[in-house]
């Protein structure tokens, strides 16, 4: 189908942005955060009430990171959902209203203790630092689950775009290192091949839609320490030589998105390796439009599908690994 009509109107009326090359990284981040807040206020449904929201500091190699924990109002123990925000590994924050809204929804509707992870950003902290921070958050919530009335045997991962890349890589790392047992991964508009070899990169990365090939390449170059890292399985999970023994996955991609084929290719490889994996392509969606739940019935449907997937896996338990 064509781009959702309301999105077509948005794309036609978005004013030209300042050239990122003329802005400092700090100014780009500030502008991005302000823009996200304005978009959320205009285009997203109101945040849901939850039982409690708190933050914690996690010691990591070379510093510390912050996590925000959302707890249901009902007694637990509850399943855990660890969420990694998007932003091309260089931008984004757990203070983004879209991240807050999403975590509140997954807590209030699906009954999860949701944990938003403020991993350190590139290019100051290049690969694999954001991944290692993300994995440290996984180990931390398993160790501290009791404090938040959470069940570490019901542990799921989620993320959007670059955050979905980190979630997939965390699942691989947990398998490889005999780490915490993950029961499900929900990957939305994931970037999974950092060689940018998917056909959809050329098809939809022209600049007509959000996330041009040029923007994608700039984020990849900002994230990776060397060009060779693009083929490392923790940078590009799609290129892993062994995808067996991974948790069930549901992948949601947008039709007019340079990353669309990353998701489809990953589902094919996961299922070929003997895993449970399913795919939904959001017809008419562009990269990031699933967040516009006040504007788009199609975004509400996307949100409801994600919640349904999490609800379906809420009672799945894994035996603790030795």
Buried (B, 14 or more C-beta within 10 A) or exposed (E): EEBBEBBEEBBEEEEEEEEBEEBEBEEBBEBBBEEBBEBBEEBBBEBBEBBEBEEBEBEBEEEEBBBBBBBBEEEBBBBBBBBBBBBBBBBBBBBBBBBBBBBBBBBBBBBBBBBBBBBBBBBEBBBBBBBBBBBBBBBBBBEBBEEBBBBBBBBBBBBBBBBBBBBBBBBBBBBEEEBBBBBBBBBBBBBBBBBBBBEBBEBBBEEEBBBBBEBBBBBBBBBBBEEEBBEBBBBBBBBBEEBEEBBBBBBBBBBBBBBBBBBBBBBEBBBEBEBEBEBBBBEBBBBBBBBBBBBBEBBBBBBEBBBEBBBEBBEBEBEEEE
